[in-house]
Amino acid sequence: MTINCKGKLIDLSTPKVMGILNITPDSFFDGGRYKDETSIIKQVENMLNEGATFIDVGAYSSRPNAPFVSEDEELQRIVPIIKLLVSHFPDSIISVDTFRSQVAKVTINEGAAMINDISAGFLDNNMLPTIADLKVPYIMMHMRGTPQTMQTLTQYDNLVKAINYYFSERIVKARDLGIIDLILDPGFGFAKTLEQNFELLNKFELLNIADLPVLAGISRKSMIYKTLDLTAKEALNGTTALHMIALQKGAKILRVHDVKEAKECITLYNKLDA
């Protein structure tokens, strides 16, 4: 189970860590924390040193009810950061968190290696053809609606069945266009209630369809801190507990704010799985 990132084959048979770099002012946990080049470089250096295989850069907050950001503003935020990271960390694998095909095209041309799309192409009809042309790995996430409307769209007859049907349709479309490297993200917190998030984690192994790697993005999310009556800042311990469950149920990538702790979790999991 490998993906090709700028000619480098990444073996996902052993789980990997994707470190989150939010450069938005309003992300739910670290919004506004990384405002200047020095803090950005330091944070990415820390994540790489702690064992991150991927760095996922986002310039549009996808938290529930996040304000709309124009394509021009998204590009103005993210392009200088991609250039900065490629210059300082030329061997790093940079993922861009965007649902816009133009942002994907520009950032890949600036040196990013993969695209992480919260909408699996539904918010931009040009996304899948663009990914096919760029020939880069593509993370497709399950979501209904938009970040502004998704929390009103949580009605499912069968949650996991609906997610797998969604992915099967998107996989066929992607394959028909010639997209080779696909990663599935079931979208914890996106068009799902707190209870549905736990149902999804409990049945996570049922997402292992088409022999594709599955990403778990549960780091410091509300399913953890609301259940424990904490804040996102206090949710690291709960995050680690659920990461181990995700790994045991087949997660191949952990998308996280805290790389060191996620890497330790994977190390311990590998001992169990040995």
Order of alpha helices (4+ residues) and beta strands (2+ residues): beta-beta-beta-alpha-beta-alpha-beta-alpha-beta-alpha-beta-alpha-beta-alpha-beta-alpha-alpha-beta-alpha
